[in-house]
Amino acid sequence: MQRLNFTLDDNTVELLERLAEKYYSGNKSLTVRAALESLAAHAGHEGWVITGYTPVVIAEESACHTCGETHDKGEVLYRPVFERGASSKALPKIPAENWLDCSHCVEQATS
């Protein structure tokens, strides 16, 4: 645990106190932590990030998720592997749709 000293204006102090009482039994540290986690998530820096790709031989004509180019049955596209992480490209949740990318888009995403 580390003590930090910083100055807050009166309105911010009142807001912190109200939120701490309402949601965190008066614990201002937990309130600030929750606010920072929420800010990070909403700013797109924390969530689901692509950490790799798995090749998939497609069973029917499919389109690349990123560029939209169509590909024929039997071609190889790439399914992203998602993990929790931090990035400016992080997604708040794993996409529900079938996500396949072509080799060109995968190369651009990983370079």
C-alpha positions in Angstrom: 0.0 0.0 0.0 1.2 3.5 -0.8 0.0 6.9 0.4 -0.4 9.5 -2.3 -0.9 13.2 -1.7 -3.0 15.2 -4.1 -5.4 18.1 -4.0 -9.0 17.8 -5.1 -11.5 20.7 -5.5 -14.5 20.9 -3.2 -16.9 19.5 -5.8 -14.7 16.5 -6.5 -14.4 15.8 -2.7 -18.2 15.9 -2.3 -18.7 13.6 -5.2 -16.1 11.1 -3.9 -17.7 11.1 -0.5 -21.2 10.6 -1.9 -20.1 7.7 -4.2 -18.0 6.1 -1.4 -21.0 6.2 1.0 -23.5 5.0 -1.6 -21.5 2.1 -3.1 -18.4 1.3 -1.0 -19.4 1.7 2.6 -17.5 4.9 2.8 -14.2 3.4 1.5 -12.7 6.2 -0.6 -9.8 4.1 -1.8 -12.2 1.5 -3.3 -14.2 4.3 -4.9 -11.2 5.8 -6.6 -10.0 2.4 -7.8 -13.5 1.6 -9.3 -13.5 5.0 -10.9 -10.0 4.5 -12.5 -10.9 0.9 -13.6 -14.1 2.3 -15.2 -12.2 5.1 -16.9 -9.6 2.6 -18.3 -12.3 0.3 -19.6 -14.3 3.1 -21.2 -11.2 4.7 -22.7 -10.6 1.5 -24.6 -7.4 0.6 -22.9 -8.5 -2.5 -21.0 -10.6 -5.3 -22.3 -10.2 -8.1 -24.9 -7.2 -7.9 -27.2 -6.1 -10.1 -30.1 -3.0 -12.1 -29.0 -2.7 -14.3 -32.1 -4.6 -16.0 -34.9 -5.6 -19.6 -35.6 -5.8 -20.8 -39.3 -9.2 -22.0 -40.4 -10.0 -23.8 -43.7 -13.4 -22.3 -44.5 -16.3 -24.7 -45.3 -18.3 -22.1 -47.3 -17.7 -18.7 -48.9 -16.9 -16.2 -46.2 -15.9 -12.6 -46.0 -12.9 -11.1 -44.2 -14.1 -9.3 -41.0 -11.7 -6.4 -41.5 -11.6 -5.7 -45.2 -14.8 -7.5 -46.3 -13.2 -9.3 -49.2 -14.9 -12.6 -50.0 -13.1 -15.9 -50.0 -14.1 -19.2 -51.5 -14.7 -22.6 -49.8 -11.4 -24.3 -49.0 -9.4 -21.1 -48.6 -7.6 -20.4 -45.3 -8.7 -17.5 -43.2 -7.6 -16.7 -39.6 -9.7 -16.6 -36.4 -8.4 -14.2 -33.8 -7.5 -15.5 -30.3 -8.7 -13.0 -27.7 -7.3 -12.6 -24.2 -7.8 -10.0 -21.4 -5.3 -7.2 -21.8 -4.6 -3.6 -22.3 -4.4 -1.8 -25.6 -5.7 1.2 -27.4 -7.5 -1.4 -29.7 -9.0 -3.4 -26.8 -12.7 -4.4 -27.2 -15.1 -4.2 -24.2 -16.4 -7.7 -24.9 -15.6 -10.6 -27.2 -17.5 -10.3 -30.5 -20.4 -12.6 -30.9 -20.2 -12.7 -34.7 -18.0 -15.2 -36.6 -14.7 -13.3 -37.0 -12.3 -14.4 -39.7 -9.6 -12.3 -41.2 -7.6 -12.8 -44.5 -3.8 -13.1 -44.4 -3.3 -9.6 -45.7 -5.3 -8.1 -42.8 -3.6 -10.3 -40.3 -0.2 -9.2 -41.6 -1.3 -5.5 -41.2 -2.6 -6.1 -37.7 0.5 -7.8 -36.5 3.1 -5.5 -38.0 
